[in-house]
Amino acid sequence: MHSNRPRSGSCELAGFDPDFGTELGAMLLDRAPGRVSDQQITTYKAMGIAMEDMVAADLVYRCARRLRKGKLIVL
């Protein structure tokens, strides 16, 4: 039985099935797969842990650089 209420108690994740989710740490430690097809959607929910936020940002940045995607914005 699946509930629409996320296990984390985060209202932002309401409607997401936690059985289809993977935690970033588990993926980085090769304990769980990340996306396995282009049809899957990546959702990142920050939990207020700065190190996790920095690792996630670095992964996205490195991937974008490798794929030559993204846009440089000067602030």
PQR file with spaces between the fields and no chain letter, atoms N, CA, C, O and H, PARSE charges and radii, in Angstrom:
ATOM       1  N    MET     1       0.842   -1.176    0.000 -0.4000 1.5000
ATOM       2  CA   MET     1       0.000    0.000    0.000 -0.0000 2.0000
ATOM       3  C    MET     1       0.888    1.240    0.000  0.5500 1.7000
ATOM       4  O    MET     1       1.778    1.382    0.838 -0.5500 1.4000
ATOM       5  N    HIS     2       0.636    2.123   -0.940 -0.4000 1.5000
ATOM       6  CA   HIS     2       1.430    3.345   -1.053 -0.0000 2.0000
ATOM       7  C    HIS     2       0.617    4.528   -0.561  0.5500 1.7000
ATOM       8  O    HIS     2      -0.595    4.598   -0.762 -0.5500 1.4000
ATOM       9  H    HIS     2      -0.088    2.008   -1.621  0.4000 1.0000
ATOM      10  N    SER     3       1.290    5.433    0.071 -0.4000 1.5000
ATOM      11  CA   SER     3       0.657    6.641    0.568 -0.0000 2.0000
ATOM      12  C    SER     3       1.153    7.826   -0.231  0.5500 1.7000
ATOM      13  O    SER     3       2.283    7.814   -0.720 -0.5500 1.4000
ATOM      14  H    SER     3       2.275    5.377    0.234  0.4000 1.0000
ATOM      15  N    ASN     4       0.326    8.853   -0.373 -0.4000 1.5000
ATOM      16  CA   ASN     4       0.757   10.081   -1.031 -0.0000 2.0000
ATOM      17  C    ASN     4       1.617   10.923   -0.110  0.5500 1.7000
ATOM      18  O    ASN     4       2.185   11.927   -0.540 -0.5500 1.4000
ATOM      19  H    ASN     4      -0.592    8.863    0.024  0.4000 1.0000
ATOM      20  N    ARG     5       1.720   10.531    1.148 -0.4000 1.5000
ATOM      21  CA   ARG     5       2.519   11.264    2.108 -0.0000 2.0000
ATOM      22  C    ARG     5       3.955   10.754    2.070  0.5500 1.7000
ATOM      23  O    ARG     5       4.190    9.567    2.300 -0.5500 1.4000
ATOM      24  H    ARG     5       1.259    9.715    1.498  0.4000 1.0000
ATOM      25  N    PRO     6       4.914   11.620    1.786 -0.5600 1.5000
ATOM      26  CA   PRO     6       6.308   11.173    1.708  0.2800 2.0000
ATOM      27  C    PRO     6       6.829   10.715    3.051  0.5500 1.7000
ATOM      28  O    PRO     6       6.392   11.199    4.095 -0.5500 1.4000
ATOM      29  N    ARG     7       7.766    9.780    3.024 -0.4000 1.5000
ATOM      30  CA   ARG     7       8.356    9.253    4.252 -0.0000 2.0000
ATOM      31  C    ARG     7       9.117   10.330    5.014  0.5500 1.7000
ATOM      32  O    ARG     7       9.209   10.278    6.240 -0.5500 1.4000
ATOM      33  H    ARG     7       8.121    9.386    2.176  0.4000 1.0000
ATOM      34  N    SER     8       9.659   11.299    4.296 -0.4000 1.5000
ATOM      35  CA   SER     8      10.456   12.329    4.956 -0.0000 2.0000
ATOM      36  C    SER     8       9.594   13.326    5.705  0.5500 1.7000
ATOM      37  O    SER     8      10.109   14.096    6.515 -0.5500 1.4000
ATOM      38  H    SER     8       9.584   11.342    3.300  0.4000 1.0000
ATOM      39  N    GLY     9       8.293   13.329    5.452 -0.4000 1.5000
ATOM      40  CA   GLY     9       7.415   14.298    6.074 -0.0000 2.0000
ATOM      41  C    GLY     9       7.451   15.639    5.370  0.5500 1.7000
ATOM      42  O    GLY     9       6.855   16.602    5.852 -0.5500 1.4000
ATOM      43  H    GLY     9       7.874   12.704    4.794  0.4000 1.0000
ATOM      44  N    SER    10       8.129   15.722    4.255 -0.4000 1.5000
ATOM      45  CA   SER    10       8.259   16.965    3.506 -0.0000 2.0000
ATOM      46  C    SER    10       7.068   17.155    2.578  0.5500 1.7000
ATOM      47  O    SER    10       6.812   16.323    1.708 -0.5500 1.4000
ATOM      48  H    SER    10       8.613   14.940    3.864  0.4000 1.0000
ATOM      49  N    CYS    11       6.340   18.256    2.764 -0.4000 1.5000
ATOM      50  CA   CYS    11       5.158   18.503    1.924 -0.0000 2.0000
ATOM      51  C    CYS    11       5.549   18.717    0.460  0.5500 1.7000
ATOM      52  O    CYS    11       4.735   18.480   -0.433 -0.5500 1.4000
ATOM      53  H    CYS    11       6.548   18.932    3.470  0.4000 1.0000
ATOM      54  N    GLU    12       6.784   19.164    0.200 -0.4000 1.5000
ATOM      55  CA   GLU    12       7.219   19.370   -1.186 -0.0000 2.0000
ATOM      56  C    GLU    12       7.293   18.068   -1.972  0.5500 1.7000
ATOM      57  O    GLU    12       7.241   18.085   -3.202 -0.5500 1.4000
ATOM      58  H    GLU    12       7.445   19.357    0.925  0.4000 1.0000
ATOM      59  N    LEU    13       7.413   16.951   -1.282 -0.4000 1.5000
ATOM      60  CA   LEU    13       7.514   15.664   -1.962 -0.0000 2.0000
ATOM      61  C    LEU    13       6.186   14.915   -2.016  0.5500 1.7000
ATOM      62  O    LEU    13       6.145   13.758   -2.434 -0.5500 1.4000
ATOM      63  H    LEU    13       7.455   16.938   -0.283  0.4000 1.0000
ATOM      64  N    ALA    14       5.118   15.555   -1.604 -0.4000 1.5000
ATOM      65  CA   ALA    14       3.800   14.912   -1.648 -0.0000 2.0000
ATOM      66  C    ALA    14       3.496   14.503   -3.088  0.5500 1.7000
ATOM      67  O    ALA    14       3.690   15.287   -4.017 -0.5500 1.4000
ATOM      68  H    ALA    14       5.152   16.495   -1.264  0.4000 1.0000
ATOM      69  N    GLY    15       3.025   13.290   -3.264 -0.4000 1.5000
ATOM      70  CA   GLY    15       2.711   12.786   -4.597 -0.0000 2.0000
ATOM      71  C    GLY    15       3.823   11.965   -5.218  0.5500 1.7000
ATOM      72  O    GLY    15       3.589   11.237   -6.182 -0.5500 1.4000
ATOM      73  H    GLY    15       2.867   12.653   -2.509  0.4000 1.0000
ATOM      74  N    PHE    16       5.027   12.070   -4.683 -0.4000 1.5000
ATOM      75  CA   PHE    16       6.141   11.263   -5.169 -0.0000 2.0000
ATOM      76  C    PHE    16       6.124    9.922   -4.450  0.5500 1.7000
ATOM      77  O    PHE    16       5.977    9.877   -3.229 -0.5500 1.4000
ATOM      78  H    PHE    16       5.217   12.661   -3.899  0.4000 1.0000
ATOM      79  N    ASP    17       6.272    8.846   -5.182 -0.4000 1.5000
ATOM      80  CA   ASP    17       6.293    7.514   -4.584 -0.0000 2.0000
ATOM      81  C    ASP    17       7.704    7.244   -4.077  0.5500 1.7000
ATOM      82  O    ASP    17       8.623    7.125   -4.888 -0.5500 1.4000
ATOM      83  H    ASP    17       6.392    8.883   -6.174  0.4000 1.0000
ATOM      84  N    PRO    18       7.911    7.144   -2.761 -0.5600 1.5000
ATOM      85  CA   PRO    18       9.261    6.952   -2.226  0.2800 2.0000
ATOM      86  C    PRO    18       9.895    5.628   -2.646  0.5500 1.7000
ATOM      87  O    PRO    18      11.115    5.480   -2.568 -0.5500 1.4000
ATOM      88  N    ASP    19       9.087    4.663   -3.090 -0.4000 1.5000
ATOM      89  CA   ASP    19       9.651    3.392   -3.546 -0.0000 2.0000
ATOM      90  C    ASP    19      10.417    3.540   -4.856  0.5500 1.7000
ATOM      91  O    ASP    19      11.189    2.656   -5.226 -0.5500 1.4000
ATOM      92  H    ASP    19       8.097    4.783   -3.153  0.4000 1.0000
ATOM      93  N    PHE    20      10.206    4.661   -5.563 -0.4000 1.5000
ATOM      94  CA   PHE    20      10.902    4.890   -6.823 -0.0000 2.0000
ATOM      95  C    PHE    20      12.013    5.919   -6.667  0.5500 1.7000
ATOM      96  O    PHE    20      12.585    6.373   -7.658 -0.5500 1.4000
ATOM      97  H    PHE    20       9.579    5.379   -5.262  0.4000 1.0000
ATOM      98  N    GLY    21      12.318    6.286   -5.434 -0.4000 1.5000
ATOM      99  CA   GLY    21      13.350    7.279   -5.178 -0.0000 2.0000
ATOM     100  C    GLY    21      14.657    6.647   -4.768  0.5500 1.7000
ATOM     101  O    GLY    21      14.699    5.496   -4.333 -0.5500 1.4000
ATOM     102  H    GLY    21      11.853    5.917   -4.629  0.4000 1.0000
ATOM     103  N    THR    22      15.719    7.407   -4.912 -0.4000 1.5000
ATOM     104  CA   THR    22      17.046    6.995   -4.498 -0.0000 2.0000
ATOM     105  C    THR    22      17.682    8.160   -3.764  0.5500 1.7000
ATOM     106  O    THR    22      17.634    9.291   -4.246 -0.5500 1.4000
ATOM     107  H    THR    22      15.685    8.342   -5.266  0.4000 1.0000
ATOM     108  N    GLU    23      18.265    7.910   -2.631 -0.4000 1.5000
ATOM     109  CA   GLU    23      18.949    8.978   -1.922 -0.0000 2.0000
ATOM     110  C    GLU    23      20.299    9.242   -2.577  0.5500 1.7000
ATOM     111  O    GLU    23      20.957    8.319   -3.057 -0.5500 1.4000
ATOM     112  H    GLU    23      18.304    6.991   -2.240  0.4000 1.0000
ATOM     113  N    LEU    24      20.704   10.495   -2.593 -0.4000 1.5000
ATOM     114  CA   LEU    24      21.954   10.897   -3.234 -0.0000 2.0000
ATOM     115  C    LEU    24      23.145   10.138   -2.653  0.5500 1.7000
ATOM     116  O    LEU    24      24.005    9.672   -3.401 -0.5500 1.4000
ATOM     117  H    LEU    24      20.170   11.245   -2.203  0.4000 1.0000
ATOM     118  N    GLY    25      23.201   10.012   -1.342 -0.4000 1.5000
ATOM     119  CA   GLY    25      24.314    9.302   -0.711 -0.0000 2.0000
ATOM     120  C    GLY    25      24.403    7.858   -1.154  0.5500 1.7000
ATOM     121  O    GLY    25      25.498    7.348   -1.391 -0.5500 1.4000
ATOM     122  H    GLY    25      22.503   10.391   -0.735  0.4000 1.0000
ATOM     123  N    ALA    26      23.261    7.187   -1.270 -0.4000 1.5000
ATOM     124  CA   ALA    26      23.248    5.787   -1.708 -0.0000 2.0000
ATOM     125  C    ALA    26      23.743    5.674   -3.147  0.5500 1.7000
ATOM     126  O    ALA    26      24.448    4.727   -3.496 -0.5500 1.4000
ATOM     127  H    ALA    26      22.372    7.601   -1.078  0.4000 1.0000
ATOM     128  N    MET    27      23.375    6.634   -3.969 -0.4000 1.5000
ATOM     129  CA   MET    27      23.823    6.614   -5.359 -0.0000 2.0000
ATOM     130  C    MET    27      25.334    6.847   -5.445  0.5500 1.7000
ATOM     131  O    MET    27      26.026    6.170   -6.204 -0.5500 1.4000
ATOM     132  H    MET    27      22.802    7.404   -3.685  0.4000 1.0000
ATOM     133  N    LEU    28      25.841    7.807   -4.666 -0.4000 1.5000
ATOM     134  CA   LEU    28      27.271    8.119   -4.704 -0.0000 2.0000
ATOM     135  C    LEU    28      28.126    6.968   -4.190  0.5500 1.7000
ATOM     136  O    LEU    28      29.273    6.808   -4.606 -0.5500 1.4000
ATOM     137  H    LEU    28      25.278    8.358   -4.049  0.4000 1.0000
ATOM     138  N    LEU    29      27.568    6.165   -3.286 -0.4000 1.5000
ATOM     139  CA   LEU    29      28.292    5.027   -2.739 -0.0000 2.0000
ATOM     140  C    LEU    29      28.036    3.748   -3.535  0.5500 1.7000
ATOM     141  O    LEU    29      28.424    2.664   -3.100 -0.5500 1.4000
ATOM     142  H    LEU    29      26.636    6.295   -2.948  0.4000 1.0000
ATOM     143  N    ASP    30      27.383    3.863   -4.702 -0.4000 1.5000
ATOM     144  CA   ASP    30      27.053    2.724   -5.562 -0.0000 2.0000
ATOM     145  C    ASP    30      26.190    1.688   -4.850  0.5500 1.7000
ATOM     146  O    ASP    30      26.278    0.495   -5.143 -0.5500 1.4000
ATOM     147  H    ASP    30      27.067    4.744   -5.055  0.4000 1.0000
ATOM     148  N    ARG    31      25.360    2.139   -3.922 -0.4000 1.5000
ATOM     149  CA   ARG    31      24.430    1.239   -3.238 -0.0000 2.0000
ATOM     150  C    ARG    31      23.065    1.219   -3.912  0.5500 1.7000
ATOM     151  O    ARG    31      22.245    0.340   -3.647 -0.5500 1.4000
ATOM     152  H    ARG    31      25.288    3.108   -3.684  0.4000 1.0000
ATOM     153  N    ALA    32      22.828    2.190   -4.782 -0.4000 1.5000
ATOM     154  CA   ALA    32      21.561    2.283   -5.506 -0.0000 2.0000
ATOM     155  C    ALA    32      21.822    3.001   -6.821  0.5500 1.7000
ATOM     156  O    ALA    32      22.713    3.846   -6.900 -0.5500 1.4000
ATOM     157  H    ALA    32      23.495    2.904   -4.997  0.4000 1.0000
ATOM     158  N    PRO    33      21.048    2.668   -7.861 -0.5600 1.5000
ATOM     159  CA   PRO    33      21.251    3.345   -9.144  0.2800 2.0000
ATOM     160  C    PRO    33      20.655    4.749   -9.134  0.5500 1.7000
ATOM     161  O    PRO    33      19.739    5.054   -8.370 -0.5500 1.4000
ATOM     162  N    GLY    34      21.187    5.569   -9.980 -0.4000 1.5000
ATOM     163  CA   GLY    34      20.545    6.858  -10.243 -0.0000 2.0000
ATOM     164  C    GLY    34      19.547    6.638  -11.363  0.5500 1.7000
ATOM     165  O    GLY    34      18.883    5.603  -11.412 -0.5500 1.4000
ATOM     166  H    GLY    34      21.931    5.322  -10.600  0.4000 1.0000
ATOM     167  N    ARG    35      19.438    7.593  -12.249 -0.4000 1.5000
ATOM     168  CA   ARG    35      18.559    7.408  -13.411 -0.0000 2.0000
ATOM     169  C    ARG    35      19.108    6.298  -14.282  0.5500 1.7000
ATOM     170  O    ARG    35      20.320    6.185  -14.468 -0.5500 1.4000
ATOM     171  H    ARG    35      19.978    8.434  -12.209  0.4000 1.0000
ATOM     172  N    VAL    36      18.221    5.482  -14.811 -0.4000 1.5000
ATOM     173  CA   VAL    36      18.644    4.418  -15.719 -0.0000 2.0000
ATOM     174  C    VAL    36      18.099    4.635  -17.123  0.5500 1.7000
ATOM     175  O    VAL    36      18.390    3.852  -18.027 -0.5500 1.4000
ATOM     176  H    VAL    36      17.237    5.574  -14.660  0.4000 1.0000
ATOM     177  N    SER    37      17.307    5.692  -17.316 -0.4000 1.5000
ATOM     178  CA   SER    37      16.817    6.023  -18.651 -0.0000 2.0000
ATOM     179  C    SER    37      16.528    7.521  -18.729  0.5500 1.7000
ATOM     180  O    SER    37      16.345    8.183  -17.708 -0.5500 1.4000
ATOM     181  H    SER    37      17.071    6.328  -16.581  0.4000 1.0000
ATOM     182  N    ASP    38      16.489    8.040  -19.946 -0.4000 1.5000
ATOM     183  CA   ASP    38      16.186    9.454  -20.152 -0.0000 2.0000
ATOM     184  C    ASP    38      14.736    9.776  -19.814  0.5500 1.7000
ATOM     185  O    ASP    38      14.375   10.947  -19.702 -0.5500 1.4000
ATOM     186  H    ASP    38      16.637    7.501  -20.776  0.4000 1.0000
ATOM     187  N    GLN    39      13.907    8.760  -19.652 -0.4000 1.5000
ATOM     188  CA   GLN    39      12.498    8.967  -19.336 -0.0000 2.0000
ATOM     189  C    GLN    39      12.276    9.268  -17.852  0.5500 1.7000
ATOM     190  O    GLN    39      11.217    9.764  -17.469 -0.5500 1.4000
ATOM     191  H    GLN    39      14.201    7.809  -19.743  0.4000 1.0000
ATOM     192  N    GLN    40      13.263    8.971  -17.029 -0.4000 1.5000
ATOM     193  CA   GLN    40      13.136    9.209  -15.598 -0.0000 2.0000
ATOM     194  C    GLN    40      13.455   10.665  -15.273  0.5500 1.7000
ATOM     195  O    GLN    40      14.234   11.314  -15.970 -0.5500 1.4000
ATOM     196  H    GLN    40      14.124    8.568  -17.340  0.4000 1.0000
ATOM     197  N    ILE    41      12.848   11.160  -14.221 -0.4000 1.5000
ATOM     198  CA   ILE    41      13.007   12.547  -13.806 -0.0000 2.0000
ATOM     199  C    ILE    41      13.854   12.598  -12.542  0.5500 1.7000
ATOM     200  O    ILE    41      13.680   11.788  -11.632 -0.5500 1.4000
ATOM     201  H    ILE    41      12.215   10.633  -13.654  0.4000 1.0000
ATOM     202  N    THR    42      14.768   13.554  -12.494 -0.4000 1.5000
ATOM     203  CA   THR    42      15.576   13.758  -11.302 -0.0000 2.0000
ATOM     204  C    THR    42      14.958   14.873  -10.480  0.5500 1.7000
ATOM     205  O    THR    42      14.714   15.968  -10.986 -0.5500 1.4000
ATOM     206  H    THR    42      14.910   14.212  -13.233  0.4000 1.0000
ATOM     207  N    THR    43      14.709   14.591   -9.222 -0.4000 1.5000
ATOM     208  CA   THR    43      14.198   15.591   -8.285 -0.0000 2.0000
ATOM     209  C    THR    43      15.148   15.630   -7.112  0.5500 1.7000
ATOM     210  O    THR    43      15.461   14.597   -6.521 -0.5500 1.4000
ATOM     211  H    THR    43      14.907   13.701   -8.811  0.4000 1.0000
ATOM     212  N    TYR    44      15.603   16.810   -6.780 -0.4000 1.5000
ATOM     213  CA   TYR    44      16.493   16.951   -5.624 -0.0000 2.0000
ATOM     214  C    TYR    44      15.773   17.763   -4.568  0.5500 1.7000
ATOM     215  O    TYR    44      15.377   18.901   -4.820 -0.5500 1.4000
ATOM     216  H    TYR    44      15.349   17.649   -7.260  0.4000 1.0000
ATOM     217  N    LYS    45      15.601   17.196   -3.402 -0.4000 1.5000
ATOM     218  CA   LYS    45      14.982   17.894   -2.281 -0.0000 2.0000
ATOM     219  C    LYS    45      16.063   18.139   -1.238  0.5500 1.7000
ATOM     220  O    LYS    45      16.524   17.210   -0.575 -0.5500 1.4000
ATOM     221  H    LYS    45      15.923   16.272   -3.198  0.4000 1.0000
ATOM     222  N    ALA    46      16.455   19.382   -1.101 -0.4000 1.5000
ATOM     223  CA   ALA    46      17.457   19.740   -0.103 -0.0000 2.0000
ATOM     224  C    ALA    46      16.855   19.567    1.289  0.5500 1.7000
ATOM     225  O    ALA    46      15.704   19.929    1.532 -0.5500 1.4000
ATOM     226  H    ALA    46      16.081   20.137   -1.639  0.4000 1.0000
ATOM     227  N    MET    47      17.647   19.013    2.185 -0.4000 1.5000
ATOM     228  CA   MET    47      17.172   18.761    3.542 -0.0000 2.0000
ATOM     229  C    MET    47      17.885   19.653    4.563  0.5500 1.7000
ATOM     230  O    MET    47      17.798   19.420    5.769 -0.5500 1.4000
ATOM     231  H    MET    47      18.582   18.718    1.987  0.4000 1.0000
ATOM     232  N    GLY    48      18.585   20.668    4.070 -0.4000 1.5000
ATOM     233  CA   GLY    48      19.239   21.605    4.970 -0.0000 2.0000
ATOM     234  C    GLY    48      20.622   21.182    5.418  0.5500 1.7000
ATOM     235  O    GLY    48      21.166   21.743    6.369 -0.5500 1.4000
ATOM     236  H    GLY    48      18.655   20.857    3.091  0.4000 1.0000
ATOM     237  N    ILE    49      21.202   20.192    4.740 -0.4000 1.5000
ATOM     238  CA   ILE    49      22.554   19.748    5.073 -0.0000 2.0000
ATOM     239  C    ILE    49      23.485   20.314    4.012  0.5500 1.7000
ATOM     240  O    ILE    49      23.476   19.869    2.864 -0.5500 1.4000
ATOM     241  H    ILE    49      20.761   19.736    3.967  0.4000 1.0000
ATOM     242  N    ALA    50      24.278   21.286    4.398 -0.4000 1.5000
ATOM     243  CA   ALA    50      25.092   22.035    3.444 -0.0000 2.0000
ATOM     244  C    ALA    50      26.003   21.148    2.611  0.5500 1.7000
ATOM     245  O    ALA    50      26.149   21.388    1.413 -0.5500 1.4000
ATOM     246  H    ALA    50      24.285   21.648    5.330  0.4000 1.0000
ATOM     247  N    MET    51      26.616   20.138    3.200 -0.4000 1.5000
ATOM     248  CA   MET    51      27.529   19.271    2.448 -0.0000 2.0000
ATOM     249  C    MET    51      26.783   18.538    1.338  0.5500 1.7000
ATOM     250  O    MET    51      27.307   18.412    0.231 -0.5500 1.4000
ATOM     251  H    MET    51      26.497   19.943    4.173  0.4000 1.0000
ATOM     252  N    GLU    52      25.579   18.056    1.608 -0.4000 1.5000
ATOM     253  CA   GLU    52      24.801   17.386    0.560 -0.0000 2.0000
ATOM     254  C    GLU    52      24.460   18.361   -0.562  0.5500 1.7000
ATOM     255  O    GLU    52      24.512   17.997   -1.737 -0.5500 1.4000
ATOM     256  H    GLU    52      25.154   18.158    2.507  0.4000 1.0000
ATOM     257  N    ASP    53      24.115   19.586   -0.211 -0.4000 1.5000
ATOM     258  CA   ASP    53      23.804   20.596   -1.222 -0.0000 2.0000
ATOM     259  C    ASP    53      25.027   20.894   -2.088  0.5500 1.7000
ATOM     260  O    ASP    53      24.910   21.038   -3.305 -0.5500 1.4000
ATOM     261  H    ASP    53      24.073   19.882    0.743  0.4000 1.0000
ATOM     262  N    MET    54      26.204   20.987   -1.456 -0.4000 1.5000
ATOM     263  CA   MET    54      27.432   21.255   -2.215 -0.0000 2.0000
ATOM     264  C    MET    54      27.778   20.092   -3.145  0.5500 1.7000
ATOM     265  O    MET    54      28.185   20.314   -4.285 -0.5500 1.4000
ATOM     266  H    MET    54      26.300   20.870   -0.468  0.4000 1.0000
ATOM     267  N    VAL    55      27.622   18.866   -2.671 -0.4000 1.5000
ATOM     268  CA   VAL    55      27.914   17.699   -3.505 -0.0000 2.0000
ATOM     269  C    VAL    55      26.948   17.649   -4.683  0.5500 1.7000
ATOM     270  O    VAL    55      27.365   17.393   -5.812 -0.5500 1.4000
ATOM     271  H    VAL    55      27.291   18.686   -1.744  0.4000 1.0000
ATOM     272  N    ALA    56      25.667   17.890   -4.435 -0.4000 1.5000
ATOM     273  CA   ALA    56      24.679   17.877   -5.519 -0.0000 2.0000
ATOM     274  C    ALA    56      24.993   18.950   -6.556  0.5500 1.7000
ATOM     275  O    ALA    56      24.942   18.690   -7.759 -0.5500 1.4000
ATOM     276  H    ALA    56      25.328   18.098   -3.517  0.4000 1.0000
ATOM     277  N    ALA    57      25.312   20.136   -6.100 -0.4000 1.5000
ATOM     278  CA   ALA    57      25.641   21.220   -7.026 -0.0000 2.0000
ATOM     279  C    ALA    57      26.884   20.883   -7.837  0.5500 1.7000
ATOM     280  O    ALA    57      26.926   21.146   -9.039 -0.5500 1.4000
ATOM     281  H    ALA    57      25.353   20.348   -5.123  0.4000 1.0000
ATOM     282  N    ASP    58      27.891   20.309   -7.202 -0.4000 1.5000
ATOM     283  CA   ASP    58      29.118   19.949   -7.907 -0.0000 2.0000
ATOM     284  C    ASP    58      28.853   18.872   -8.956  0.5500 1.7000
ATOM     285  O    ASP    58      29.395   18.938  -10.059 -0.5500 1.4000
ATOM     286  H    ASP    58      27.857   20.095   -6.226  0.4000 1.0000
ATOM     287  N    LEU    59      28.024   17.881   -8.624 -0.4000 1.5000
ATOM     288  CA   LEU    59      27.691   16.827   -9.592 -0.0000 2.0000
ATOM     289  C    LEU    59      26.991   17.414  -10.820  0.5500 1.7000
ATOM     290  O    LEU    59      27.314   17.067  -11.956 -0.5500 1.4000
ATOM     291  H    LEU    59      27.583   17.827   -7.728  0.4000 1.0000
ATOM     292  N    VAL    60      26.047   18.290  -10.579 -0.4000 1.5000
ATOM     293  CA   VAL    60      25.322   18.918  -11.694 -0.0000 2.0000
ATOM     294  C    VAL    60      26.271   19.761  -12.533  0.5500 1.7000
ATOM     295  O    VAL    60      26.237   19.696  -13.762 -0.5500 1.4000
ATOM     296  H    VAL    60      25.784   18.572   -9.656  0.4000 1.0000
ATOM     297  N    TYR    61      27.115   20.549  -11.883 -0.4000 1.5000
ATOM     298  CA   TYR    61      28.076   21.401  -12.583 -0.0000 2.0000
ATOM     299  C    TYR    61      29.029   20.575  -13.447  0.5500 1.7000
ATOM     300  O    TYR    61      29.237   20.889  -14.619 -0.5500 1.4000
ATOM     301  H    TYR    61      27.143   20.602  -10.885  0.4000 1.0000
ATOM     302  N    ARG    62      29.603   19.527  -12.871 -0.4000 1.5000
ATOM     303  CA   ARG    62      30.556   18.699  -13.623 -0.0000 2.0000
ATOM     304  C    ARG    62      29.891   18.011  -14.810  0.5500 1.7000
ATOM     305  O    ARG    62      30.475   17.911  -15.888 -0.5500 1.4000
ATOM     306  H    ARG    62      29.434   19.272  -11.919  0.4000 1.0000
ATOM     307  N    CYS    63      28.672   17.541  -14.603 -0.4000 1.5000
ATOM     308  CA   CYS    63      27.945   16.891  -15.699 -0.0000 2.0000
ATOM     309  C    CYS    63      27.650   17.900  -16.808  0.5500 1.7000
ATOM     310  O    CYS    63      27.815   17.591  -17.989 -0.5500 1.4000
ATOM     311  H    CYS    63      28.197   17.622  -13.727  0.4000 1.0000
ATOM     312  N    ALA    64      27.220   19.090  -16.438 -0.4000 1.5000
ATOM     313  CA   ALA    64      26.929   20.120  -17.434 -0.0000 2.0000
ATOM     314  C    ALA    64      28.185   20.495  -18.217  0.5500 1.7000
ATOM     315  O    ALA    64      28.126   20.672  -19.434 -0.5500 1.4000
ATOM     316  H    ALA    64      27.086   19.341  -15.480  0.4000 1.0000
ATOM     317  N    ARG    65      29.309   20.615  -17.537 -0.4000 1.5000
ATOM     318  CA   ARG    65      30.567   20.926  -18.216 -0.0000 2.0000
ATOM     319  C    ARG    65      30.957   19.813  -19.182  0.5500 1.7000
ATOM     320  O    ARG    65      31.358   20.074  -20.316 -0.5500 1.4000
ATOM     321  H    ARG    65      29.357   20.470  -16.549  0.4000 1.0000
ATOM     322  N    ARG    66      30.835   18.566  -18.718 -0.4000 1.5000
ATOM     323  CA   ARG    66      31.197   17.420  -19.552 -0.0000 2.0000
ATOM     324  C    ARG    66      30.327   17.358  -20.803  0.5500 1.7000
ATOM     325  O    ARG    66      30.817   17.036  -21.885 -0.5500 1.4000
ATOM     326  H    ARG    66      30.510   18.354  -17.796  0.4000 1.0000
ATOM     327  N    LEU    67      29.035   17.666  -20.658 -0.4000 1.5000
ATOM     328  CA   LEU    67      28.102   17.608  -21.785 -0.0000 2.0000
ATOM     329  C    LEU    67      28.034   18.918  -22.563  0.5500 1.7000
ATOM     330  O    LEU    67      27.303   19.036  -23.547 -0.5500 1.4000
ATOM     331  H    LEU    67      28.637   17.928  -19.779  0.4000 1.0000
ATOM     332  N    ARG    68      28.810   19.900  -22.102 -0.4000 1.5000
ATOM     333  CA   ARG    68      28.803   21.241  -22.711 -0.0000 2.0000
ATOM     334  C    ARG    68      27.396   21.825  -22.767  0.5500 1.7000
ATOM     335  O    ARG    68      26.953   22.354  -23.786 -0.5500 1.4000
ATOM     336  H    ARG    68      29.404   19.803  -21.302  0.4000 1.0000
ATOM     337  N    LYS    69      26.715   21.708  -21.631 -0.4000 1.5000
ATOM     338  CA   LYS    69      25.349   22.235  -21.489 -0.0000 2.0000
ATOM     339  C    LYS    69      25.375   23.376  -20.482  0.5500 1.7000
ATOM     340  O    LYS    69      26.346   23.559  -19.749 -0.5500 1.4000
ATOM     341  H    LYS    69      27.075   21.279  -20.803  0.4000 1.0000
ATOM     342  N    GLY    70      24.319   24.117  -20.464 -0.4000 1.5000
ATOM     343  CA   GLY    70      24.192   25.191  -19.490 -0.0000 2.0000
ATOM     344  C    GLY    70      24.541   26.527  -20.102  0.5500 1.7000
ATOM     345  O    GLY    70      24.822   26.636  -21.296 -0.5500 1.4000
ATOM     346  H    GLY    70      23.530   23.969  -21.060  0.4000 1.0000
ATOM     347  N    LYS    71      24.517   27.527  -19.266 -0.4000 1.5000
ATOM     348  CA   LYS    71      24.732   28.889  -19.724 -0.0000 2.0000
ATOM     349  C    LYS    71      25.468   29.661  -18.625  0.5500 1.7000
ATOM     350  O    LYS    71      25.090   29.587  -17.455 -0.5500 1.4000
ATOM     351  H    LYS    71      24.288   27.438  -18.297  0.4000 1.0000
ATOM     352  N    LEU    72      26.493   30.385  -18.990 -0.4000 1.5000
ATOM     353  CA   LEU    72      27.233   31.198  -18.042 -0.0000 2.0000
ATOM     354  C    LEU    72      26.460   32.487  -17.799  0.5500 1.7000
ATOM     355  O    LEU    72      26.089   33.193  -18.737 -0.5500 1.4000
ATOM     356  H    LEU    72      26.799   30.445  -19.940  0.4000 1.0000
ATOM     357  N    ILE    73      26.227   32.778  -16.533 -0.4000 1.5000
ATOM     358  CA   ILE    73      25.513   33.994  -16.167 -0.0000 2.0000
ATOM     359  C    ILE    73      26.435   34.804  -15.263  0.5500 1.7000
ATOM     360  O    ILE    73      26.907   34.309  -14.239 -0.5500 1.4000
ATOM     361  H    ILE    73      26.528   32.204  -15.771  0.4000 1.0000
ATOM     362  N    VAL    74      26.685   36.041  -15.646 -0.4000 1.5000
ATOM     363  CA   VAL    74      27.530   36.919  -14.863 -0.0000 2.0000
ATOM     364  C    VAL    74      26.621   37.759  -13.961  0.5500 1.7000
ATOM     365  O    VAL    74      25.710   38.438  -14.435 -0.5500 1.4000
ATOM     366  H    VAL    74      26.301   36.443  -16.478  0.4000 1.0000
ATOM     367  N    LEU    75      26.885   37.700  -12.668 -0.4000 1.5000
ATOM     368  CA   LEU    75      26.071   38.475  -11.704 -0.0000 2.0000
ATOM     369  C    LEU    75      26.753   39.738  -11.310  0.5500 1.7000
ATOM     370  O    LEU    75      26.215   40.507  -10.513 -0.5500 1.4000
ATOM     371  H    LEU    75      27.625   37.148  -12.283  0.4000 1.0000
